Amino acid sequence: MQLPVESTSTTRTLTAVNSVIAFLLEVAMLVAIFFWGFRSLAAPWGVLIGIVAAAVIVVFWSYLMAPKAKYRLSWPTQPIVALLLFLLAGLGLLLVKLPIPGIIMIVLALLNTALSFYLRHRSAGQPKTQPGEAEAEHKINGDIEGGDESSPLPPEHNG
C-alpha cells in the first residue's frame, strides 16, 4: 500500500527542510561556542578557550551525534542532546550580548527538535509496505544497486 503522493511529498519536503535547519544549527553552534570563548576572556585566553570548546564539541558530535557515528546516541536521546547543545550555544550568544543571533538560534533549535519528533511520529504511523512493494519502490528510486546494508531486500538483491 502506498501513501498518497501529497503525504509522501510533504514528508520528504519537511525532512529536507529539517535537515538543512539541523546542518545550519550545527555550524552555528560551533561558531557560537568559539565566539562565546573569544568574547568571554581577554586575548589570548579567549581565543584559546573558544578553539578548545569548539574542538571538544566537534569530537563529541562526531563520535555520538553524527548520522554515521559509530556510537550514535539512540532515539530520542540524540535529538534531546542536540537540542541541549544548541540551546547552550544560543545562551552563550546571549551571555556575550548578542541577543538577536542567540534568540534566532534558540528558536531554530526548538523548531528543529519539534519537527524531528513530528516527522518521527508521522513515519511511525505510516502503513508498512506489502511484500514486493518495497522492491518496486527501490527500483523506481534507483536504490537497489547500491548494496545497502539497511535495504529491506534479501542479500541476493543487494548487489
NUMIKE-236497 format. One record per residue (C-alpha): residue number from 1; residue in three letters; x, y, z. Coordinates in pm, 1 decimal, padded with zeros to 6 digits. Layout:
BEGIN
+-----+-----+----------+----------+----------+
|   k |   r |       xx |       yy |       zz |
+-----+-----+----------+----------+----------+
| NUM | ALA |        X |        Y |        Z |
...
+-----+-----+----------+----------+----------+
//
This chain:
BEGIN
+-----+-----+----------+----------+----------+
|   k |   r |       xx |       yy |       zz |
+-----+-----+----------+----------+----------+
|   1 | MET |  00000.0 |  00000.0 |  00000.0 |
|   2 | GLN |  00142.8 |  00334.2 | -00099.1 |
|   3 | LEU |  00080.0 |  00665.0 |  00069.6 |
|   4 | PRO | -00093.0 |  00941.5 | -00119.6 |
|   5 | VAL |  00154.6 |  01147.2 | -00320.5 |
|   6 | GLU |  00077.9 |  01462.6 | -00120.9 |
|   7 | SER |  00159.9 |  01293.8 |  00210.4 |
|   8 | THR |  00485.9 |  01143.0 |  00086.5 |
|   9 | SER |  00585.6 |  01466.0 | -00087.3 |
|  10 | THR |  00509.6 |  01674.0 |  00221.6 |
|  11 | THR |  00707.1 |  01438.7 |  00443.5 |
|  12 | ARG |  01005.4 |  01447.5 |  00208.0 |
|  13 | THR |  00992.9 |  01826.9 |  00192.7 |
|  14 | LEU |  00969.8 |  01861.7 |  00571.2 |
|  15 | THR |  01253.6 |  01614.0 |  00615.3 |
|  16 | ALA |  01473.2 |  01807.2 |  00371.1 |
|  17 | VAL |  01391.4 |  02139.4 |  00538.6 |
|  18 | ASN |  01463.5 |  01992.5 |  00882.3 |
|  19 | SER |  01795.2 |  01851.2 |  00759.3 |
|  20 | VAL |  01900.1 |  02195.0 |  00633.1 |
|  21 | ILE |  01797.2 |  02356.0 |  00963.9 |
|  22 | ALA |  01993.4 |  02089.6 |  01155.7 |
|  23 | PHE |  02306.4 |  02145.9 |  00946.8 |
|  24 | LEU |  02285.3 |  02523.5 |  00987.9 |
|  25 | LEU |  02238.4 |  02480.6 |  01363.6 |
|  26 | GLU |  02544.6 |  02254.9 |  01383.7 |
|  27 | VAL |  02764.0 |  02508.9 |  01206.2 |
|  28 | ALA |  02613.6 |  02798.7 |  01404.0 |
|  29 | MET |  02674.0 |  02607.7 |  01727.7 |
|  30 | LEU |  03046.7 |  02580.5 |  01655.2 |
|  31 | VAL |  03070.5 |  02947.5 |  01563.1 |
|  32 | ALA |  02868.5 |  03047.7 |  01871.2 |
|  33 | ILE |  03083.2 |  02839.2 |  02105.7 |
|  34 | PHE |  03403.5 |  02981.3 |  01961.4 |
|  35 | PHE |  03262.1 |  03333.5 |  01980.5 |
|  36 | TRP |  03148.7 |  03280.6 |  02341.1 |
|  37 | GLY |  03502.6 |  03180.0 |  02438.7 |
|  38 | PHE |  03654.7 |  03461.4 |  02236.0 |
|  39 | ARG |  03433.8 |  03727.6 |  02397.0 |
|  40 | SER |  03435.5 |  03582.4 |  02749.8 |
|  41 | LEU |  03806.1 |  03626.3 |  02825.5 |
|  42 | ALA |  04081.4 |  03861.5 |  02716.5 |
|  43 | ALA |  04320.8 |  03754.6 |  02442.2 |
|  44 | PRO |  04491.7 |  03513.3 |  02409.0 |
|  45 | TRP |  04288.1 |  03308.8 |  02659.3 |
|  46 | GLY |  03952.7 |  03384.3 |  02499.4 |
|  47 | VAL |  04071.6 |  03263.2 |  02161.3 |
|  48 | LEU |  04221.6 |  02951.8 |  02317.6 |
|  49 | ILE |  03903.8 |  02874.5 |  02516.3 |
|  50 | GLY |  03693.0 |  02929.2 |  02203.0 |
|  51 | ILE |  03905.2 |  02693.0 |  01994.1 |
|  52 | VAL |  03922.8 |  02424.1 |  02263.3 |
|  53 | ALA |  03549.5 |  02440.4 |  02337.3 |
|  54 | ALA |  03462.2 |  02413.8 |  01967.4 |
|  55 | ALA |  03707.4 |  02124.6 |  01924.3 |
|  56 | VAL |  03551.8 |  01937.3 |  02217.1 |
|  57 | ILE |  03208.1 |  01977.6 |  02059.1 |
|  58 | VAL |  03338.1 |  01857.7 |  01719.9 |
|  59 | VAL |  03484.0 |  01541.4 |  01876.8 |
|  60 | PHE |  03170.9 |  01477.9 |  02084.3 |
|  61 | TRP |  02945.4 |  01532.5 |  01782.9 |
|  62 | SER |  03148.9 |  01311.3 |  01552.3 |
|  63 | TYR |  03152.3 |  01019.8 |  01798.2 |
|  64 | LEU |  02796.8 |  01036.9 |  01933.4 |
|  65 | MET |  02572.9 |  01262.2 |  01728.1 |
|  66 | ALA |  02665.8 |  01249.1 |  01359.7 |
|  67 | PRO |  02443.6 |  01036.5 |  01133.2 |
|  68 | LYS |  02728.0 |  00791.7 |  01060.9 |
|  69 | ALA |  02880.1 |  00799.2 |  01410.8 |
|  70 | LYS |  02998.7 |  00460.5 |  01532.7 |
|  71 | TYR |  02844.6 |  00514.4 |  01877.5 |
|  72 | ARG |  02547.9 |  00731.7 |  01775.1 |
|  73 | LEU |  02303.6 |  00801.6 |  02054.4 |
|  74 | SER |  01969.0 |  00629.6 |  02012.9 |
|  75 | TRP |  01630.1 |  00786.8 |  01962.5 |
|  76 | PRO |  01504.2 |  01002.1 |  02144.0 |
|  77 | THR |  01828.9 |  01072.5 |  02330.2 |
|  78 | GLN |  02008.5 |  01205.6 |  02021.4 |
|  79 | PRO |  01766.6 |  01488.9 |  01933.1 |
|  80 | ILE |  01731.7 |  01586.2 |  02300.1 |
|  81 | VAL |  02110.0 |  01610.4 |  02345.5 |
|  82 | ALA |  02133.8 |  01807.1 |  02019.8 |
|  83 | LEU |  01864.3 |  02044.0 |  02147.2 |
|  84 | LEU |  02053.5 |  02096.8 |  02474.4 |
|  85 | LEU |  02377.3 |  02172.7 |  02289.2 |
|  86 | PHE |  02203.1 |  02414.4 |  02051.6 |
|  87 | LEU |  02029.1 |  02586.7 |  02344.7 |
|  88 | LEU |  02359.7 |  02620.0 |  02530.9 |
|  89 | ALA |  02519.7 |  02774.6 |  02222.6 |
|  90 | GLY |  02226.9 |  03017.3 |  02192.2 |
|  91 | LEU |  02258.9 |  03100.7 |  02561.3 |
|  92 | GLY |  02631.4 |  03160.5 |  02507.9 |
|  93 | LEU |  02544.0 |  03417.8 |  02242.2 |
|  94 | LEU |  02301.5 |  03584.8 |  02481.3 |
|  95 | LEU |  02570.9 |  03595.9 |  02751.8 |
|  96 | VAL |  02815.7 |  03779.3 |  02524.1 |
|  97 | LYS |  02546.8 |  04035.5 |  02443.4 |
|  98 | LEU |  02440.2 |  03904.1 |  02102.3 |
|  99 | PRO |  02065.9 |  03872.9 |  02166.2 |
| 100 | ILE |  01937.8 |  03854.1 |  01808.2 |
| 101 | PRO |  02161.1 |  03564.4 |  01693.6 |
| 102 | GLY |  02107.6 |  03394.2 |  02030.7 |
| 103 | ILE |  01728.9 |  03414.6 |  02007.5 |
| 104 | ILE |  01731.3 |  03302.2 |  01643.4 |
| 105 | MET |  01944.0 |  03002.1 |  01737.9 |
| 106 | ILE |  01717.0 |  02908.8 |  02028.8 |
| 107 | VAL |  01401.5 |  02937.2 |  01816.6 |
| 108 | LEU |  01554.1 |  02732.8 |  01532.4 |
| 109 | ALA |  01672.6 |  02468.1 |  01780.3 |
| 110 | LEU |  01321.7 |  02433.4 |  01922.8 |
| 111 | LEU |  01172.4 |  02422.2 |  01572.2 |
| 112 | ASN |  01424.5 |  02159.1 |  01459.1 |
| 113 | THR |  01354.8 |  01934.6 |  01756.7 |
| 114 | ALA |  00977.8 |  01971.4 |  01731.9 |
| 115 | LEU |  00991.9 |  01891.5 |  01360.6 |
| 116 | SER |  01215.2 |  01588.7 |  01427.4 |
| 117 | PHE |  00965.4 |  01448.1 |  01676.1 |
| 118 | TYR |  00673.6 |  01526.2 |  01444.3 |
| 119 | LEU |  00838.4 |  01351.9 |  01148.8 |
| 120 | ARG |  00930.5 |  01051.8 |  01363.7 |
| 121 | HIS |  00572.8 |  01026.1 |  01490.0 |
| 122 | ARG |  00435.6 |  01067.6 |  01138.7 |
| 123 | SER |  00660.3 |  00797.5 |  00994.6 |
| 124 | ALA |  00570.2 |  00559.5 |  01279.4 |
| 125 | GLY |  00202.3 |  00590.8 |  01183.8 |
| 126 | GLN |  00255.5 |  00508.6 |  00816.4 |
| 127 | PRO |  00140.9 |  00167.9 |  00698.3 |
| 128 | LYS |  00405.7 | -00091.1 |  00623.4 |
| 129 | THR |  00457.5 | -00182.5 |  00259.6 |
| 130 | GLN |  00338.3 | -00516.3 |  00130.6 |
| 131 | PRO |  00588.9 | -00777.4 |  00007.4 |
| 132 | GLY |  00714.8 | -00673.8 | -00334.3 |
| 133 | GLU |  00620.5 | -00305.9 | -00293.2 |
| 134 | ALA |  00949.6 | -00221.2 | -00124.7 |
| 135 | GLU |  01143.4 | -00382.4 | -00411.3 |
| 136 | ALA |  00936.6 | -00195.7 | -00669.9 |
| 137 | GLU |  00983.1 |  00131.5 | -00481.8 |
| 138 | HIS |  01361.1 |  00077.1 | -00463.4 |
| 139 | LYS |  01376.2 |  00009.0 | -00837.1 |
| 140 | ILE |  01181.6 |  00328.3 | -00905.6 |
| 141 | ASN |  01410.7 |  00530.4 | -00678.5 |
| 142 | GLY |  01725.3 |  00363.6 | -00813.5 |
| 143 | ASP |  01825.3 |  00242.9 | -00466.3 |
| 144 | ILE |  01854.2 | -00127.5 | -00542.9 |
| 145 | GLU |  02201.4 | -00121.3 | -00698.6 |
| 146 | GLY |  02395.2 |  00015.8 | -00401.9 |
| 147 | GLY |  02418.0 | -00296.9 | -00185.4 |
| 148 | ASP |  02291.4 | -00100.2 |  00114.5 |
| 149 | GLU |  02302.3 | -00293.4 |  00443.0 |
| 150 | SER |  01983.8 | -00123.2 |  00558.4 |
| 151 | SER |  01795.2 | -00241.8 |  00249.9 |
| 152 | PRO |  01483.2 | -00445.9 |  00321.6 |
| 153 | LEU |  01571.0 | -00668.4 |  00027.4 |
| 154 | PRO |  01735.3 | -01009.1 |  00069.0 |
| 155 | PRO |  02116.1 | -01012.2 |  00023.0 |
| 156 | GLU |  02097.8 | -01157.2 | -00326.8 |
| 157 | HIS |  01920.6 | -00834.4 | -00439.1 |
| 158 | ASN |  02178.2 | -00604.7 | -00280.2 |
| 159 | GLY |  02443.6 | -00635.7 | -00549.2 |
+-----+-----+----------+----------+----------+
//
